[in-house]
Amino acid sequence: MTYRAPVADIRFALQEIAAMDGLKATGAFDELSDDLTAAVLEEAAKFANDVLAPLNRSGDLEGCTLKDGAVTTPKGFRQAYAQFVEGGWQGLQFRPEHGGMGLPRALGSAVLEMLQASNMAFGLGPMLTFGAIEALIAHGSEDQRALYLPKLIGGEWSATMNLTEPQAGSDVGALKTRAEPDGDGSWAVTGQKIFITWGEHDCAENIVHLVLARTPGAPEGTKGISLFLVPKFIPDAKGAPGKRNAVKAIGLEHKLGIHGSPTCVMEFSGARGWLIGAENAGMAAMFTMMNSARLNVGVQGVGVAEAAYQRALTFAQERRQGRAPDGEGPPPHAIIDHPDVRRMLAVAKAKIEAARALCYHCAVSADEAAFDPDEEERAWAKRREELLIPLAKAWSTDIGVEAASLGVQIHGGMGYIEETGAAQHFRDARIAPIYEGTNGIQAMDLVGRKLPMQGGLPLRELLEDIRQTAEDCATSSNPDLPPLAKRLRPAADALERAAKWLTDSRRERADALAGAAPFLKLVSEVTGGWLLCVGAVAAQRRLKEDVGDPDYAEGRIEIARFFAEAVLAAAPAALADICMGEDLLPGDAALGVE
Amino acid sequence: MTYRAPVADIRFALQEIAAMDGLKATGAFDELSDDLTAAVLEEAAKFANDVLAPLNRSGDLEGCTLKDGAVTTPKGFRQAYAQFVEGGWQGLQFRPEHGGMGLPRALGSAVLEMLQASNMAFGLGPMLTFGAIEALIAHGSEDQRALYLPKLIGGEWSATMNLTEPQAGSDVGALKTRAEPDGDGSWAVTGQKIFITWGEHDCAENIVHLVLARTPGAPEGTKGISLFLVPKFIPDAKGAPGKRNAVKAIGLEHKLGIHGSPTCVMEFSGARGWLIGAENAGMAAMFTMMNSARLNVGVQGVGVAEAAYQRALTFAQERRQGRAPDGEGPPPHAIIDHPDVRRMLAVAKAKIEAARALCYHCAVSADEAAFDPDEEERAWAKRREELLIPLAKAWSTDIGVEAASLGVQIHGGMGYIEETGAAQHFRDARIAPIYEGTNGIQAMDLVGRKLPMQGGLPLRELLEDIRQTAEDCATSSNPDLPPLAKRLRPAADALERAAKWLTDSRRERADALAGAAPFLKLVSEVTGGWLLCVGAVAAQRRLKEDVGDPDYAEGRIEIARFFAEAVLAAAPAALADICMGEDLLPGDAALGVE
């Protein structure tokens, strides 16, 4: 079967767990209502299900081609992109004054999840444009915003992020592309960038490249990097695409997956560009793009996981093999009734729901951080957003790979055959833990920047929320909820101990970094588990008040409980791994370095 | 870089951990000596490094083609196969009376690891032949053995296993292929088999298909299955390939990986075949093949993990990015010096060494079970072999996928580009948890058959060995060893508790099956960790006696220690997951079944 957007799950996560509707109180989202949310999600679901999903496998098979600098995307992508533009999807979460619909970023994240799930290769194009729009809003001049934002927010033009060079990947500061003043306020940008997603394509009428480069005499490293706007076609006096700029795609990568997404080598040969923000302040602008993009990549992880899960779930209902202990009717029974297959489905489903809740909670926090009228609330929300971004990016994308791998496994031999589609998710999903800052970089960001922020305040606040929910579970009248508290509390305690160890003032940086990756996993699991418990409490309220489908509500409690036993219960045991210290990492001889 | 067989690691695991040299005492391996082991491994390494590894990527790119029933393997495969035959590699572990070299299966496993690591697609061909040889030795008639064994053991002819049909995958008993008596002692076999590895190819002069089929009036299910030998060319009076039989490849699967291995749809149209063993006793013969094949697939998991690891290790030494906390010289530093990258390498390396030790211990046990003159020793070894087979198969292949995924991650963006080679390992590795009995089937075998065997004796014996090694570590004069005992003991205790819960006489079958997969992981981690501790004790003895390279010995202790902290310390926390029971698996509504 093809993907069907899980609207009920998405609404539950947005409204019952991430409390998106609370954003109305900020005064910034007057139009937000239950009906509007439902209508937007249904429309997006239709677009994802009916337009994008059918292009997913053909796009993978066909891939992109480059000829004379022009990239042809797979059949149907152009038309789908036109429908994307027509639907106004690119502008959903931007302010009306910039030409957007003025809806919450959280709702935009939900729509993005559907794009990514139905067709990850397609969804990457709009995702990159999001980041560029945010960078322009935050750092562009008034003229730049007036000229570019309407086109980008409308989707007629797309955008790219040009960071990576062969010698400068995770180490952005090592880049060599240079920009020299042209004398008329513009700059001549020269250099080569690699791994440029949707760097060239045939879907939009113009492409706006945001390019990191060095100006003459710039300091070394990240302090000497500036951000430039380099349009493929230089806008003419009317703002329409004019003269072709000296930038072109000179290569396409042959990748493991996302074949429908053109990953370009871009050559800038004295291309005309304009500085965004101040000279040498490119890293700040880049972080604006990156923060947006990191959450979006997390959402992408959720999306690809969901798509893989749905495919496996359908297969598990249809495929009949052997005798299941509690199978109904005569064998062969559907494999979903074999406990081991049901467990694999449950692992994927529970982690997907947890990661989705985490991403949406992060997005609602971003909305609050931007729009809450109260300064302290904004500051609180900003801390929460910043703390969650590395978790949303890294944990969700790891779950994307895990769910895709489970999806292959559930299919058995059929999972290894390309035509089944399970293998494509496995190939597609594998990029997300790498780009927009590898998951290792996320762990360093968490331990090196987010954890020590304001003396550890963001994590303390999170722990407080977690313990409050544990209390809610412990005192619930529904006997299925107190066992959640039993797993959540020790997990929170372990998290606190691990954080204490990592931020101890005597701790060597290398020791903290050695434990960063398992620590990120621990915080994510505890946070994800907490949010599922928030969902369970909400589900219990629904049951009590007889609101909505009781089976659905019961299901949320079952999922929280499964996650608590299968994941949360083991979380505290990660302490030894996290607090191992660098000394216990094997040396070169042990690793076989010659 | 291309793969270099890790001869030192392999010898350490074979001789110091799995105690292969102890097999001499059985009297069945008189020629076995340190020199011979070294010579065999060096020769095999040469073949793997110089002949097979260079064909790995080209084989992946080129794949196999089917035309008019004939399969062409990738360029170079035929020549490599000829060298394989010439080297006598197929017969290494078979008895001289059958035309083999009479060396231990354990040594054969080590050689097989190199074949699989250097070129998994190629290595699959010989692997299938191994299983067929074992089935013929165990169940074939004298005539069948005389006719087929010399050709198969010599490698001139290859063999296949024909089990799977579209409706009969894990549920072998559901197969429909039928065999009817021809009247002259032979049978006419008719049906379609899928996923037949090396079912047709151009490397060997004949292909011997072992085919599961039903005879007229056979009981339903697994009790009515018989095994037939169906040669591609029917041997003439001189035993040379004669008349073409009515079996042919009618399709090739388009797979995620192992493109160089032809995965065929085979059609048997009244093909002439001969019964192997008794009518309706096919499952027993199949289990002979399967037991052999399962350990071999585990070895394959180790191999592909090693290949992926080596590639990542080389990249991590060459790639320079940013400033590492303890980096030497001016930045950028090699990424191996970033703690997070070193941790990823360490996780892969430690798990590979543990899984290798587990597979070789299983192989040595198989040798003892076959050849020890003492009946009790044989019985003990058989119990150990049987207990370890599902672990070797499932855990090693999961590690294959994990190490390949870590390998991609360590490469960063380059890992996602096919030409780097990391992605191929990721694609190739993914099949191993599926075939020869999915890893879920292995978990069912462990919990349903191996664990309750003889009242739980095999696991009790294993726990005894583990606790003895913990004692050895605890009392060691080397201060690095007692901490191993600190992690090993509680892990063994947890394993014992989990086993007790699973085998409790009041336990429902569904509850035990619900915990089977995490239980398999726990037994494997504890067993793998134990074997690394056995290695650490041996390394300490070497250090004390000043034998061999002290850095290498120190490295083994570091790896054991890392595994103990990163994996063993968390093992006991799996209890909640294992002992959850079926009731806590989410129901259909929770999973989103409509």
HADDOCK unambig.tbl for C-alpha pairs under 7 A between the chains (distance, minus, plus):
assign (segid A and resid 170 and name CA) (segid B and resid 321 and name CA) 6.87 0.50 0.50
assign (segid A and resid 171 and name CA) (segid B and resid 321 and name CA) 5.41 0.50 0.50
assign (segid A and resid 171 and name CA) (segid B and resid 322 and name CA) 5.24 0.50 0.50
assign (segid A and resid 253 and name CA) (segid B and resid 417 and name CA) 6.59 0.50 0.50
assign (segid A and resid 254 and name CA) (segid B and resid 417 and name CA) 5.85 0.50 0.50
assign (segid A and resid 254 and name CA) (segid B and resid 418 and name CA) 5.92 0.50 0.50
assign (segid A and resid 255 and name CA) (segid B and resid 416 and name CA) 5.71 0.50 0.50
assign (segid A and resid 255 and name CA) (segid B and resid 417 and name CA) 4.50 0.50 0.50
assign (segid A and resid 255 and name CA) (segid B and resid 418 and name CA) 5.35 0.50 0.50
assign (segid A and resid 256 and name CA) (segid B and resid 416 and name CA) 5.57 0.50 0.50
assign (segid A and resid 256 and name CA) (segid B and resid 417 and name CA) 6.19 0.50 0.50
assign (segid A and resid 256 and name CA) (segid B and resid 418 and name CA) 5.85 0.50 0.50
assign (segid A and resid 256 and name CA) (segid B and resid 423 and name CA) 6.24 0.50 0.50
assign (segid A and resid 321 and name CA) (segid B and resid 170 and name CA) 6.88 0.50 0.50
assign (segid A and resid 321 and name CA) (segid B and resid 171 and name CA) 5.41 0.50 0.50
assign (segid A and resid 322 and name CA) (segid B and resid 171 and name CA) 5.23 0.50 0.50
assign (segid A and resid 325 and name CA) (segid B and resid 509 and name CA) 6.86 0.50 0.50
assign (segid A and resid 325 and name CA) (segid B and resid 510 and name CA) 5.65 0.50 0.50
assign (segid A and resid 339 and name CA) (segid B and resid 510 and name CA) 6.57 0.50 0.50
assign (segid A and resid 339 and name CA) (segid B and resid 513 and name CA) 5.97 0.50 0.50
assign (segid A and resid 339 and name CA) (segid B and resid 514 and name CA) 4.86 0.50 0.50
assign (segid A and resid 339 and name CA) (segid B and resid 582 and name CA) 6.98 0.50 0.50
assign (segid A and resid 340 and name CA) (segid B and resid 440 and name CA) 6.26 0.50 0.50
assign (segid A and resid 340 and name CA) (segid B and resid 513 and name CA) 6.53 0.50 0.50
assign (segid A and resid 340 and name CA) (segid B and resid 514 and name CA) 5.66 0.50 0.50
assign (segid A and resid 340 and name CA) (segid B and resid 517 and name CA) 6.96 0.50 0.50
assign (segid A and resid 343 and name CA) (segid B and resid 514 and name CA) 6.82 0.50 0.50
assign (segid A and resid 343 and name CA) (segid B and resid 585 and name CA) 6.42 0.50 0.50
assign (segid A and resid 346 and name CA) (segid B and resid 585 and name CA) 6.89 0.50 0.50
assign (segid A and resid 346 and name CA) (segid B and resid 586 and name CA) 6.43 0.50 0.50
assign (segid A and resid 346 and name CA) (segid B and resid 591 and name CA) 6.88 0.50 0.50
assign (segid A and resid 349 and name CA) (segid B and resid 591 and name CA) 6.68 0.50 0.50
assign (segid A and resid 409 and name CA) (segid B and resid 434 and name CA) 6.46 0.50 0.50
assign (segid A and resid 412 and name CA) (segid B and resid 434 and name CA) 5.72 0.50 0.50
assign (segid A and resid 412 and name CA) (segid B and resid 438 and name CA) 6.99 0.50 0.50
assign (segid A and resid 413 and name CA) (segid B and resid 434 and name CA) 6.25 0.50 0.50
assign (segid A and resid 413 and name CA) (segid B and resid 435 and name CA) 6.85 0.50 0.50
assign (segid A and resid 416 and name CA) (segid B and resid 255 and name CA) 5.71 0.50 0.50
assign (segid A and resid 416 and name CA) (segid B and resid 256 and name CA) 5.56 0.50 0.50
assign (segid A and resid 416 and name CA) (segid B and resid 431 and name CA) 6.47 0.50 0.50
assign (segid A and resid 417 and name CA) (segid B and resid 253 and name CA) 6.56 0.50 0.50
assign (segid A and resid 417 and name CA) (segid B and resid 254 and name CA) 5.84 0.50 0.50
assign (segid A and resid 417 and name CA) (segid B and resid 255 and name CA) 4.51 0.50 0.50
assign (segid A and resid 417 and name CA) (segid B and resid 256 and name CA) 6.21 0.50 0.50
assign (segid A and resid 418 and name CA) (segid B and resid 254 and name CA) 5.92 0.50 0.50
assign (segid A and resid 418 and name CA) (segid B and resid 255 and name CA) 5.36 0.50 0.50
assign (segid A and resid 418 and name CA) (segid B and resid 256 and name CA) 5.88 0.50 0.50
assign (segid A and resid 423 and name CA) (segid B and resid 256 and name CA) 6.25 0.50 0.50
assign (segid A and resid 431 and name CA) (segid B and resid 416 and name CA) 6.47 0.50 0.50
assign (segid A and resid 434 and name CA) (segid B and resid 409 and name CA) 6.48 0.50 0.50
assign (segid A and resid 434 and name CA) (segid B and resid 412 and name CA) 5.73 0.50 0.50
assign (segid A and resid 434 and name CA) (segid B and resid 413 and name CA) 6.25 0.50 0.50
assign (segid A and resid 435 and name CA) (segid B and resid 413 and name CA) 6.85 0.50 0.50
assign (segid A and resid 438 and name CA) (segid B and resid 412 and name CA) 6.97 0.50 0.50
assign (segid A and resid 440 and name CA) (segid B and resid 340 and name CA) 6.28 0.50 0.50
assign (segid A and resid 509 and name CA) (segid B and resid 325 and name CA) 6.85 0.50 0.50
assign (segid A and resid 510 and name CA) (segid B and resid 325 and name CA) 5.64 0.50 0.50
assign (segid A and resid 510 and name CA) (segid B and resid 339 and name CA) 6.57 0.50 0.50
assign (segid A and resid 513 and name CA) (segid B and resid 339 and name CA) 5.98 0.50 0.50
assign (segid A and resid 513 and name CA) (segid B and resid 340 and name CA) 6.52 0.50 0.50
assign (segid A and resid 514 and name CA) (segid B and resid 339 and name CA) 4.87 0.50 0.50
assign (segid A and resid 514 and name CA) (segid B and resid 340 and name CA) 5.65 0.50 0.50
assign (segid A and resid 514 and name CA) (segid B and resid 343 and name CA) 6.81 0.50 0.50
assign (segid A and resid 517 and name CA) (segid B and resid 340 and name CA) 6.95 0.50 0.50
assign (segid A and resid 551 and name CA) (segid B and resid 589 and name CA) 6.30 0.50 0.50
assign (segid A and resid 552 and name CA) (segid B and resid 589 and name CA) 6.43 0.50 0.50
assign (segid A and resid 552 and name CA) (segid B and resid 590 and name CA) 6.66 0.50 0.50
assign (segid A and resid 555 and name CA) (segid B and resid 589 and name CA) 5.86 0.50 0.50
assign (segid A and resid 555 and name CA) (segid B and resid 590 and name CA) 3.73 0.50 0.50
assign (segid A and resid 556 and name CA) (segid B and resid 590 and name CA) 6.38 0.50 0.50
assign (segid A and resid 558 and name CA) (segid B and resid 586 and name CA) 5.44 0.50 0.50
assign (segid A and resid 558 and name CA) (segid B and resid 590 and name CA) 6.64 0.50 0.50
assign (segid A and resid 559 and name CA) (segid B and resid 586 and name CA) 6.09 0.50 0.50
assign (segid A and resid 559 and name CA) (segid B and resid 590 and name CA) 6.55 0.50 0.50
assign (segid A and resid 562 and name CA) (segid B and resid 584 and name CA) 6.07 0.50 0.50
assign (segid A and resid 562 and name CA) (segid B and resid 585 and name CA) 6.42 0.50 0.50
assign (segid A and resid 562 and name CA) (segid B and resid 586 and name CA) 6.87 0.50 0.50
assign (segid A and resid 565 and name CA) (segid B and resid 576 and name CA) 5.78 0.50 0.50
assign (segid A and resid 565 and name CA) (segid B and resid 577 and name CA) 5.60 0.50 0.50
assign (segid A and resid 565 and name CA) (segid B and resid 580 and name CA) 6.98 0.50 0.50
assign (segid A and resid 566 and name CA) (segid B and resid 576 and name CA) 6.84 0.50 0.50
assign (segid A and resid 566 and name CA) (segid B and resid 577 and name CA) 4.58 0.50 0.50
assign (segid A and resid 569 and name CA) (segid B and resid 573 and name CA) 6.92 0.50 0.50
assign (segid A and resid 569 and name CA) (segid B and resid 576 and name CA) 6.44 0.50 0.50
assign (segid A and resid 570 and name CA) (segid B and resid 573 and name CA) 4.70 0.50 0.50
assign (segid A and resid 570 and name CA) (segid B and resid 574 and name CA) 6.04 0.50 0.50
assign (segid A and resid 573 and name CA) (segid B and resid 569 and name CA) 6.92 0.50 0.50
assign (segid A and resid 573 and name CA) (segid B and resid 570 and name CA) 4.71 0.50 0.50
assign (segid A and resid 573 and name CA) (segid B and resid 573 and name CA) 5.97 0.50 0.50
assign (segid A and resid 574 and name CA) (segid B and resid 570 and name CA) 6.05 0.50 0.50
assign (segid A and resid 576 and name CA) (segid B and resid 565 and name CA) 5.80 0.50 0.50
assign (segid A and resid 576 and name CA) (segid B and resid 566 and name CA) 6.84 0.50 0.50
assign (segid A and resid 576 and name CA) (segid B and resid 569 and name CA) 6.45 0.50 0.50
assign (segid A and resid 577 and name CA) (segid B and resid 565 and name CA) 5.62 0.50 0.50
assign (segid A and resid 577 and name CA) (segid B and resid 566 and name CA) 4.58 0.50 0.50
assign (segid A and resid 580 and name CA) (segid B and resid 565 and name CA) 7.00 0.50 0.50
assign (segid A and resid 582 and name CA) (segid B and resid 339 and name CA) 6.96 0.50 0.50
assign (segid A and resid 584 and name CA) (segid B and resid 562 and name CA) 6.07 0.50 0.50
assign (segid A and resid 585 and name CA) (segid B and resid 343 and name CA) 6.41 0.50 0.50
assign (segid A and resid 585 and name CA) (segid B and resid 346 and name CA) 6.88 0.50 0.50
assign (segid A and resid 585 and name CA) (segid B and resid 562 and name CA) 6.43 0.50 0.50
assign (segid A and resid 586 and name CA) (segid B and resid 346 and name CA) 6.44 0.50 0.50
assign (segid A and resid 586 and name CA) (segid B and resid 558 and name CA) 5.46 0.50 0.50
assign (segid A and resid 586 and name CA) (segid B and resid 559 and name CA) 6.12 0.50 0.50
assign (segid A and resid 586 and name CA) (segid B and resid 562 and name CA) 6.88 0.50 0.50
assign (segid A and resid 589 and name CA) (segid B and resid 551 and name CA) 6.32 0.50 0.50
assign (segid A and resid 589 and name CA) (segid B and resid 552 and name CA) 6.43 0.50 0.50
assign (segid A and resid 589 and name CA) (segid B and resid 555 and name CA) 5.87 0.50 0.50
assign (segid A and resid 590 and name CA) (segid B and resid 552 and name CA) 6.67 0.50 0.50
assign (segid A and resid 590 and name CA) (segid B and resid 555 and name CA) 3.74 0.50 0.50
assign (segid A and resid 590 and name CA) (segid B and resid 556 and name CA) 6.38 0.50 0.50
assign (segid A and resid 590 and name CA) (segid B and resid 558 and name CA) 6.65 0.50 0.50
assign (segid A and resid 590 and name CA) (segid B and resid 559 and name CA) 6.56 0.50 0.50
assign (segid A and resid 591 and name CA) (segid B and resid 346 and name CA) 6.87 0.50 0.50
assign (segid A and resid 591 and name CA) (segid B and resid 349 and name CA) 6.68 0.50 0.50
